[in-house]
Amino acid sequence: MTERTALLRARDLTLGYTSATEGEFVVACQGIDIEIAEHEFVAVVGPSGSGKTTFLEAVAGLLPVAGGELSLYGKQIVGPSPERSLVFQRASLLPWRNVLDNVLFSLQAQKKLNAETRRRALDMLELVGLSHATTKYPRELSGGMMQRVNLARALVTEPRLLLLDEPFGALDAQTRGILQNELLSIWEKADQMGVSRTALFVTHDVHEAVLLADRVIVFSGAPARVATEVRIDGGRPRSPEWAREARFTEYCDEITALLHSQNADIPKKGDDR
């Protein structure tokens, strides 16, 4: 990064996993070079099975680096850390805890629960539009509401980097559209509350990537490399109306064409990483 200091840096990064069927090491990402600056929202798209989730898991510290460099503020990533919060596709809320207690759980796990952080949890629930639902249990929530709780739980620990693995992928189209627009709003409001606004977002949805991101990184087919990146000049603050502009459609068409140009191997069932 020339304009801003890099928060996350990958240099000649190689990642892989052990095949569940053959027990052999499979290279999922090779020669990955990526830099993400503070306050950027970066989306990663790529063919199915191209290693997007594998890359995100490595950044989260859930997968060891097989080669090259992966660092946060110049410090090698060797495992999970409170500096990085991961939002999965499914909310995975604890059914015996209400909404507030689910958000507080991450603070308890990090031994950071006190009066101040409890107030922060309430602020996060207000940020995601759930201040009215603090005493509800997961069984009483819609899928969209559960993902809002999931997002609040990730933000409350004040991570330097927010990692999102297709967080709206399991939702119906209408709910997904609503939450995409709400994430735009949350992204703008978070800065006013002093919450970190650096995000790495993995998605299959080109429309979603262009709607939300400052940059879209396009992965090649497996083993993944960075095929190209597209800077999105959508301005900030960004509104849902951005999706109705001609330039938005041009970006979507450009990225879709780039994706179609990649020759992806069709993954085996269960190996879509």
N, C-alpha and C positions, 0 to 999 in steps of 0.2 A: 504494500500500500504506500502510495506517495503522499496522499492528502491526509490520511489519518493512520495512526498506529494500528498495526494488525492485532486484533484480539485473538483470533484463531489462525493458525498457520499449518498447512499440510505441505510437505516437501517430498516429492518422489515416494509417496506413500503406497505401501503394499499391504493389503488386508486379505484375509481369507478365513475359511472355516472348515471343519472336518465334516465330510459328507456323512449323513446319517445312514446311507445305504451301503456305501463301500468303505467307509472309514478312512478315506484318503483326504489329504489337504487340498482344498479347492481355492484357487486364487480368485477373489471376487473383485478386487480393485487393484490396479497396478499403475504406478507412476502418477498418482494424483497430486496435483499442485493447486492449492486453493488458499486464498487469504480472505478473511472476513474482518472488517473494521468495526469498532464500537459504533453502536446505534444503527447498524445496517440490518435490513431484513433480507436474507438471502434464501432463495428457493432452489431446490435441486430436483430436476426432472430427468427421466431417462427411461429406456425400454424396460419392460417387466423383467425382473431378475437381473438387473444390471448392477446391483450392489449399492443402491441408494441407502437402504436400511442398514446394511453392513457398515457403511461409512458413518452413519449417524450413531450406531452402537459403539463404534470405536471412539467417536468424539465424546460420547457419554461415559467412556471408560469401561464399557461392558465387554469389549473385545480387544485383545492385545494386538499391538502393531507388529506385523510380520517383517516390515522393512521400511526404511525412510524415517521421516520426522512427522510428529503430530504434537502440536504444543498450544498452550493457552498462555498468552502473555510471556512467551519464551520459555515456559516451564513445560517439560514433557508430560503428556497425559498418560498415566500409568494405571488409572483406576477411577471409580466414581468419585465425585467431589461435590460439595454444596455449591460450588461455583457454576455447575451445570445442572439444569433441571430438564428432565425428559417428560414430554407429554405423549403418551401412547395413543394408538387409534381407538382403543377401548378404555373407558374411564377407570375401570378396576377399583371402584370405591369399596370401602369396607361396609358391608351391609348392616352391621350392628352399630355403626356410628352415624350420627346425623350429619347434616351438611357442614356445620361449623366444626364439628369434631374431626371430620375427614380432612378439612383444610389444616386443622391444628396438628394432625398426625405427623406431617413432615417436619414441623417444628419440634415436636416431641422426640422424633427419631434423631434429630440433630442436637437435642438437649438445649434448645433455644427458646423454650416456651416460658414466657413471663408476661407481665401485664402489658408491656409495650408491644410484644409480638402478637399477643391476643388481639389488641386493637388493630394491628396491621392486618390480621386475618379478616376482621370485620370490614376493613377498608377494601380488601381484595374482593370480598363477596359483593360489596357495593359496586366495585369496578366492573364486575362481570354480570351485574344485574340480578343478584340473588340475595340481597339484604333482607328480603321478605321471607326467605326460605331456610333460614339458619337451623331451624329445629326439625326440618323434614328429613326423612330417611331415603336412601337411594331407591327403594321400591316405590316411593311416591313421586319420583322425578321422571321426566321424559329423557330421552337420549341426549337431546341438546342441553338440557339442564345439567345432566351428569357431566358432560364435557366442559361445561362452564365451571363446575366445581373442580374438575381435574386441572383446568387452567389456573384457577385461583390457588390451588394447592401447590402448583409449580412456581407461581409468582411470589408466594408469601415468603419464601426463603431468600428472596432477593438475589437470584443467580446472576452471574455476569453474562451467561449465555443460555438462552431458552432454546431447547431442542424440541421440534414437533414432528412426529412421525405419522403423517396422514391423519391428523386428529379429527377430521370430519369425514373420513372415508367410510365409516360404518353407518352414517346417517342418511336419511332420505334426502332427495334433492332439495326440497323446500327448506328443511331444517338446515341443511348444509349451507344454502345461500344466505340464510339469516345469520348463521354463526360466522360466515366469512365477513359479512358486513359488520357484525359486532366486534370481530377481531380487529378490523380497521379502526373502529372507535376506541377499543381498549388500547391499541398501540399508541394512539395519540394521547389518551388520558394518562397512560402509565408514566410518561415523562413528567407530567405535572405533579405526580405523586412521588417522584424520585425512584421509580422502579426501573430496573435495567430494561433497555429496549434493543438488545441485540438478539437476533433470532436466526436459526437455521431450520428451514422448513422443507421436509421431504413430501412430495406429492406426485401422483400420476396425472393430476388435473392441470392442464396448461392454463386454462382460464383462471383457476385459483392462484396459480403462481404469478401470473401477470397482474392480477387484481391486488395482490398483497405485497409483492417483493420489490426491492430496489434493484436487485440483480437476479437473473435466472441462470443457473449453471446447468448445462446439458451434459449428462453422462452418455458415453457410448455404450454399446452392448458389452456383455461380460467377456473378459474381465474389464471392469469399467476404467475409463480414463475420462478426463475432462475434454469433451469434444469441442466445446465452445462455451461462451457465456454471453448473455444479452443484458445490457443495462436498460432498465425500465424508467423512462422519463415520464413518470406519472405525477410527479410533484408530491409534496407533503405540506399540510395534512391532505390525505387522500379520501375521497368519498366514493360511495357506490356508483355515482354517476360516471366515474372514470370508465366503467365497463361499457358505457354506451358511446364512447368516443371512437372515431375512426382509427386513431393511432393504436388504441387498445386492440382492435381487431387485427391490425397489421402485425403487432407483436405476437398475438396468438398464432396467426398464420405462419409467421417466420419460425417460431419455435416448433410448431407442429411439423413443418417441413424438415427442420433439422432432426427431429426425432425419427421421422420416417426414413431419413437418409442413413440412420444407424442400423447396422445389421446385427440384431440381437439374437443370441441363442435362445430357444424356447426352453425355459427352466422345467425341470422335472417337478411333479407335484410335491409340494412341501419344501421346495428349494427356492422359492421366489423371495429372494432377499434383496 
